[in-house]
Amino acid sequence: MTTRRSLLKAALLINGLPKLAGCSFRPHQQRIFVAKSLERTIHALTQKGAPLAAVQVVSAGSQSIARQIAATRRGDLIISADVHWVNWLQERSLILPGSRRGLLHNELVIAAHHESPLKLSSLTDLTFIQYQALYMGDPLSVPAGRYGKLLLKRENIWQKLQGKLRTTVNVRGALAPSQSRKDTLSLVYATDVKNDPLTKIIYRGFSNPEEIVYVAAILSTTTDLHRAQTLLNTLQSDLVHSFFLRDGFIVPGNSGHLS
């Protein structure tokens, strides 16, 4: 009876988790869980002939993928946009000791509609220029939102902006209003704007990219440690770095971006 109840409880927990992209697992295939903000780049890397063509990808918010790993105890590798959730997994013995790598950095920017007349010369301009709202990821669950709140508090304008702030469930949702409206602003990653023709960056340079770290690590649930290590090494190769740089990510030790 206890076993049946335990199985039922586990099933309810898993079914209650968010549906994640790429969850149709196939045997003998490496499974990599990636932060939603990396989805575009990782998808390109898994196309035929690309470096990760044989890899199966699960993408969602960093919190969602961490909870999915904890609930299912399946997978080989994680790339998280939030070191907090990697620590959370490590506390549960789900990260292979010694396998963590600081893979990438990103940058927060203020974005607007591509035809918006809005301009900023500093973050404090957000407290007095005329605009409808500033959209950002929820600081409680979205890494970009958490980083954004820290930056706004550092500038002593977090409280002053409470009437303007609107939070979303992910960073892509924070960009969406600025794709259709000229009177809104979005606090998002530079990589979200880079390949979006509907928006533009109107202010940048206020965040330290080294504070925004994407952590890659091997999961202790891997069934093939050798292949998982090979995959981790591949993610650090020059060829894969070129994909990351193309999409606007910052690779440690690289001073610029590919255009």
N, C-alpha and C positions, 0 to 999 in steps of 0.2 A: 504493500500500500504506500509506504514512504517513497519507494522508488517511482511509482506511478505519479504521485503528487509532485515529486521533484521534476520529473519530465514535463508534466503539465505546466508547472511554474516556469520552466525554461522556455517552453514553447510560447507561452503568453508574453514573456519578456521580449523574445525575438520578434514576434508578430507585432508588438507594440512599438518597435523601433522604426525610424523613418526608412522608407524604401530608397535604396541606394542604387545609383546607376551602375550597371555592369555586374549585377549579383547572380547571374546565371553561371555558376561555377562549372568548370569541366575538369575531370581528373587529370593529374600529372601536368598541370599548368600552373606556373607561378602566379600568385595573386598579390597584387600591390594595391594598397589603400592610399588614395591621394586626396589632398585638400582640394576643394571645389575650385579655388582660384588657379590651380594647376591643370585643370581638366583639358583645356584647349591644347596645351603643349604636350601633355602626356598622350592625348589621343593621336596627335601627329606622330609621336614616337612609336605608336603601336601599329601604324599602317604597314602594309606589305612592303618588305624590303627595308623597313626602318629598324633602328637598334633594339626596340622592345616589341617586335612583331609577335613574339610568342607569349607575351605576357597578358594576363587578364586584369583589367583595371576596375576598381570600385571607387567611385568619387562621390564625395559629399562634404559637408562641413567637418572641420577637424574634431569637434565634439561628437558628431554622429558616427564618424568612422571609428573613433576610439571606443565608443560604447558598443558598436557592432562587433569589433574584435573581441571585447571582453565577454560579450554575450555568446558568440559562436565559437570562440577559440579556434578560429581558422584564419589562414593567411600567412604570407611570407615576408612582406615588407610594408612599411608605412612611410609616407611623406606627409608630415603635418605642418600646418602653418602656425601652430601654437605649441610651444615647448611645454606649456602646462599640461596638455593632454598626453604628450609623450611621457612626462613625469608620472602622470596618473596611471598609464599603462605599466610603466616600470615598477611602480609601487605594488602592482598586482602580478609581478613576475612575468609580464607578457612581452618585455623587450629583452632581446639577447644581450647580456652584459658585454660592454666594450664595442658594440656595433653602431652606436649613435654617431651621425655625421651632420655637421652644419652644411647643408647642401646649397642653399640659395638665400638671397636677401631680396626684399622688395621695398617699395617706397610709397608712402601715402601722399596723395595729391588732392587738390580741390578741382573738381571737374564741373563743366557746365555744358549746355546744349551748344552744338557747333556754331550756331548763329546767335548765341547769347551776347548781349552787350556788356554783361557783368564783368568787372575787373577787380582784382585784389592786388594790393602792394604789400600786405602783411595779413596774418591771421586775425589781428585785432579789427581789421576792416569788416569782418563778419558781424561785428556787434552794431554797426551803424549803416552799412549800405542797404539799399532796398532790394529784397528778394523774398520769395514766398516761404521757403523752408530749406534746411540743410539736412540731407538724408545721409545716414550712416548705418553700418551694421550694428545690431544690438550688442553693446559691450559685455553683456552677461554670457553670450553664446558665440559671438562672431569675432575671430581674432582681429580683423581690421577695425572693428568697432572698439575693442578693448584698447588697441594701440591708439586709435583716434581719441578716445576719451582721455588717455594719459597725456597726449600732446596738447589737447585743449585745456586740460587742467594745468599743465605746465605753463601755458600762456596766460593763465588766470582768466579765461573767458568761458569755461565750461558752464558755470552757473548763469552767466549773462546770456547764454544762448539757449536756455531751456525752452523759451517760447518758440524758438525756430527749429529745434531738433526734432527729427522724425527717424525712428529706428526701424530696421528691416531684419528679416530672418537670415539674410546672407548678403555678401558684399555686392553681388550682381543686382540684387533687388534695390540696393542703395543707388546704383547707377541708373536704373530704369527711368525714374522720373525726369532726369536731365536729358534723356534721349528724346523726350517728346515735349518738354516744356522749357521755355527760355527764362523763366523766373525762378527756377530752383537750382540748388547746388548739391553736389555729392562729394562726400569724403570717402575716397576709395583708393584702391591700389593703382599705381601707375600702369601696371600690366592690364588692368581692366579697360583702360582708356586707349591704350596703344593701338589696338586693332579694331576700334569701334569708330566708324565714320560719323556717327550721330553726336558724338561728344568731343570735347577738347579739354586740355588741362589749362586752367587759368592761374593756378598758383602751385608751386612746388618748392622743394628745398628746405622745408620746415621740419622734415622728419629725418632721423638718422637711420639709413638702411640697415646698419649693423644691428639695430634693435629689433628688426623684423626678420626672424630667422625661420627658414623652412628646415625642419629636422627630418632626416631619413634614418631609419633603423630597421634591423632585421627583427622579425617577430619570433618569440620563443616557440610559437606554434608551427613554424615552418617544418615541412616534412622532408626537405632536401636542403640542408645547410649549404652545401657546396654551390648549388644553383642560386640560392639566395645571396650568397656572398658575391658571386659573379654578377648578379643583377645590381647589387649595390655598387660594385666597382664600375659597371657600365654607366650608371647614373652620374659618375664622376669623371667620365671620359670626355675628351675634347669634342667629339662628335655630338654627344648629348648636350654638352654645354652650349654648343652653337644653336641648338633648338631653344634652349632657355634664354639665351641672349637675344635671339631674334624676337622673342615675345616680350622682351623688356625686363626680364629678371636680372638680378645682379649675382654674378658668380664670385665667391670669395677669391681674392687675388687678381680679379679682372677689373681694370679701371674704367671700363666703358661698356656700352651696349652695341650690339650690331644693329645697323639701320635696316 
